[in-house]
C-alpha cells in the first residue's frame, strides 16, 4: 500500500531548449494529467502541467514558474508524478490501481511465493514482480484472484515460468478435480 498518492506519470527527456519535457502518462486519458491541478513528485516537488503537443508538456513549479531551460528539464528526467487518491475515480470491477497491488502477498496452491514489489507495464501487457524475483503476467489465467481486503493474490505460474515438468502434475491434479 502507499501513502495515499497514486503515480500518474513520469517525466521523460527534455524537448528543445526552452524547458519543455516529454511526459509519459499512466492515465487512460493522458490529457487528464493537466486537469488534476498540482502534481507532486517523488522528491517533494510540486508541479502543474500543460500539454504542448503529443507527449510534450510544460511543467511549472509551485510558484507558477516554468522550467528555465533544457538543463533544468534534464534534472527532472525519470521523476515520478503523483496525484492524491481522492482525485481519481474508484476503479471498476476487475480493475486496480498499481499502487493497490504493491505489497500484496502472492500465494500459489496455498504456498507463499513472496510479495508484489513492482508492477511493470511496457505496453505489451502488465506483469507483477515479486520480492523473490519471480515475474508473472497480470492476466486472469496467471492471477485468477486479487483480494485487496485480505491483502493477497492467487498466482498460477505458467509453463514458461516453472517448466514443463513442474506443470504436468498440476494439470493432472486440476483435471482430476474436474471429474470429482
KOLMARZA-463493 format. One record per atom (N, C-alpha, C): residue in one letter; x, y, z. Coordinates in pm, whole numbers, plus 50000, padded with zeros to 5 digits. Each point is the difference from the previous one (the first is absolute). Layout:
N
AXYZ
...
END
This chain:
180
X500844988150000
X499165011950000
X500885012550000
X499425011349969
X500795012249985
X499545010650098
X500545011949984
X499715011250089
X498795008249956
X499114994349924
X498825007149953
X500185007049867
X501194998749943
X500255005749867
X500054988749899
X499625003549879
X500054990349890
X500835006149888
X500974992249953
X500845004849891
X499165001449874
X500125011649938
X499185003149883
X500855002649875
X501315001750020
X500875002749886
X501464999750038
X500855001249898
X501455000550018
X500555010549904
X500875008450052
X500655010149916
X501054993149915
X499965002649872
X500964994349906
X501085010049963
X500604997849888
X501135008249954
X499545014249964
X500925009450003
X499685013749959
X499605000649853
X499235010349967
X499595002449862
X500405014249965
X500945001449911
X500455013349961
X500885006450106
X500155013249992
X500925007150090
X499275008950101
X498675000449995
X499245009350084
X499394993850125
X500444988150039
X499514994150123
X498784991249987
X499594997149879
X498894990649982
X500514985850020
X499104991150041
X500384986150025
X498974990549939
X500454988049970
X499084989349964
X499454994550131
X498704996850003
X499394994150119
X499294987249958
X500344989250066
X499334987249975
X498834999250098
X498795000149947
X498804999450083
X499654985650032
X499664997550125
X499514986950041
X498484999850008
X499375011249968
X498545000950002
X499444994749868
X498804995050004
X499344995449879
X499865011549901
X499695011850052
X499885012049919
X501155009450038
X501025000749916
X501185008150031
X499655014650025
X499015005149930
X499625014150016
X499535003050142
X499564989750072
X499505002050136
X501105005150095
X501254997449971
X501075004450089
X499955014950027
X499715007849898
X499945014550017
X498825004150086
X498954992050002
X498805003650076
X500114997150149
X501004992650043
X500134996650141
X500585011350085
X500415010849937
X500565011150077
X501424996950043
X500285001250127
X501354998250050
X500354985150007
X501114996649936
X500564986650006
X501215000650092
X500224989750078
X501214999550082
X500964990049938
X501275001750029
X500964990349947
X500584991850114
X500864990649965
X500544990850100
X501105006350086
X500245012949983
X500995006950084
X499405012150070
X498675000550004
X499335010850071
X499675012349918
X500385000249873
X499705011449915
X498535000649963
X499525012049972
X498625002049958
X500005006649863
X499144994749909
X500025004349861
X498585000949945
X499835008849905
X498814999749915
X500504997049860
X499134994949919
X500404995449868
X499015005449897
X500535004149887
X499135003249887
X500634993749875
X499154993349924
X500464992949882
X500295010049888
X501054997349924
X500335008049883
X499604992749873
X500524988049980
X499614991549886
X500464985850029
X499174990449963
X500364986050026
X500274997650146
X501204995050030
X500364997550139
X500915010950057
X500095011449931
X500855011150044
X499175009450088
X500585003550116
X499285008650095
X500915010650058
X499365010350049
X500705010250078
X499674997550146
X501034998750083
X499824998750144
X500245013650063
X499175003550096
X500185012250078
X500114996150146
X500885006850074
X500174996950141
X498875005950084
X500084998350131
X498955004650090
X499765015149992
X501015007549959
X499855014549985
X499505003949861
X499754990149915
X499505002849866
X501085002749897
X501264998050038
X501115002649908
X500304987749914
X500105001749867
X500374988649915
X501494996750017
X500384988349956
X501414996250003
X500785009949913
X501165003950046
X500775010549934
X500544995649864
X500524987849993
X500664995849878
X500164984849998
X500724995349899
X500234985749982
X500724993950121
X500935007250058
X500744994950116
X499064997550117
X499095009250027
X499024998350108
X499084988249970
X499644998349874
X499144988849961
X500744986750017
X501284999749968
X500794987750011
X500054994950144
X500005009050096
X500054996250141
X498754992050040
X498895002149931
X498744993450035
X499754986749930
X500894995949912
X499814987449926
X499824988550099
X499004991749972
X499624988450081
X499325003550132
X499675012450020
X499285004050121
X498574995049989
X499534992950102
X498644994750000
X499045010950047
X498835000749935
X498985010050033
X498794993150061
X499475006050106
X498904994050076
X498835009650018
X498824994250021
X498815007250046
X499534992850125
X499175006950079
X499444993250116
X498874990949954
X499824989350071
X499014989949962
X498605005949987
X499665009650086
X498645005549997
X499715008049873
X501025003149920
X499805006949874
X499604990649887
X500134987150022
X499754990049897
X498704992450027
X499364995149894
X498794992050021
X500364986350057
X499034993850065
X500214986350046
X500124991049878
X500904990350004
X500144991049885
X498764991249984
X499744996049878
X498884990949970
X500334986150054
X499014990949996
X500244986250038
X501094994249911
X500884992150060
X501114993649929
X501035010049947
X499975012450049
X501035010049970
X500645004150131
X501305003349993
X500735003350121
X501005011049970
X500195008950094
X501125009249990
X501254992150036
X501065002349928
X501254992750026
X500395001150146
X499825011650059
X500415002050140
X499234991050095
X498784995949963
X499224991050086
X500584985950000
X500724996449895
X500564986649989
X501344998750074
X500705011050015
X501314999650065
X499874995550145
X500834990550038
X500014995050137
X499074988150023
X499134996849904
X499114988650018
X500814987050001
X499574990750085
X500634986850006
X499544991949879
X500924992749940
X499684991349886
X500094985550047
X498944992349974
X499994985950040
X499604991549879
X500544987849999
X499644990249898
X499694987050071
X498814994849980
X499574987750069
X500215001050151
X499755011750055
X500135002150145
X501425002550048
X500974999049911
X501415001950038
X500445014249966
X500675006850094
X500455013749972
X501105000449894
X499885009749910
X501015002049896
X500795012850022
X499495009050081
X500655012950024
X498965011250001
X500495012249991
X499135011949998
X500265007849872
X498965006549950
X500125008049878
X500805012750033
X501085002249926
X500825011950022
X499965009749883
X499674995149881
X499965008749882
X498914995249905
X499345009649937
X499064996949894
X500605005849873
X500354991349906
X500625004349875
X498935001549893
X500125010549920
X499105001749886
X500815006549889
X500524991649911
X500835004949890
X499215001149870
X498674998650009
X499175001449883
X499514987049939
X500634988950034
X499584987249944
X499214991950101
X499655006050111
X499264993150105
X500675002350134
X499205000050103
X500485002750135
X500554987150060
X501065001150079
X500524988550073
X500305004450143
X499994990350090
X500265002450142
X501354994150036
X500815007750070
X501284994950047
X499944998350150
X500424988250046
X500004997150144
X501375002650058
X500055001550132
X501275002650067
X500974988249989
X499534988749954
X500864988349977
X500614999949860
X499635010149917
X500515000849864
X499074994049896
X498974992950043
X499054994049908
X499195010949932
X499844999049867
X499175009249924
X498914991949933
X498755004350021
X498844992749950
X499125009549919
X499524995749883
X499075008449925
X498745002750083
X499535012349998
X498795003650074
X498794997749910
X499704987149983
X498854995849921
X499084991850090
X498784998249958
X499044992050078
X500484985650014
X500704994749898
X500504986350005
X501114998450105
X500875010050012
X501134999050092
X499715006050137
X499065009350007
X499615006150127
X498464999650006
X499474988150032
X498554998549995
X499245007350110
X500685003650108
X499305006650110
X500885011050061
X499405011850015
X500635011150071
X499045003550113
X500464998550122
X499175002950117
X500665011150080
X499595012349972
X500605011550068
X499694999950149
X498844994950038
X499604999750140
X500944991250082
X500324988449949
X500904991050073
X501475002749967
X500255008549902
X501385003649967
X500774989249928
X499324992849910
X500714989349929
X499474998049859
X500854994049919
X499634996049865
X500324985249985
X499184993249922
X500274986049966
X500764999949868
X501034992049995
X500874999249883
X499944985849943
X499964999049869
X500174987449928
X501135002649902
X501184994950033
X501155002549913
X499864992449869
X500245006849888
X499904993249870
X501194990749977
X499844991049906
X501044990449967
X501335007149971
X499955011349933
X501225007249965
X500785004550123
X499335001150114
X500665004650122
X500534988350083
X499204989250012
X500424989250089
X500534987749927
X499854999349871
X500494988549924
X498934989449981
X500104992649894
X498994990049963
X499854989150106
X501114995250058
X499934989050096
X499205004050123
X500195012050049
X499285004450119
X498525002349970
X499665003149877
X498625003049964
X499164987349981
X500604989049957
X499244987949969
X499214995050120
X500584998250117
X499204995250113
X498855009550034
X500215012749986
X498955009750029
X498864998449902
X500304998249873
X498964998149899
X499194987450031
X500704989250038
X499314987550032
X499105001950122
X500505007450100
X499235002550121
X498755008149967
X500145010249916
X498865008249961
X498994991649923
X500484991449909
X499104991649921
X499274990350091
X500674994150099
X499334990750090
X499005007250089
X500255012650036
X499045007950078
X498745002649921
X500125001649867
X498835002649916
X499094987849992
X500594988050011
X499224987749990
X499174998150126
X500535003550115
X499344997550129
X498745007850019
END
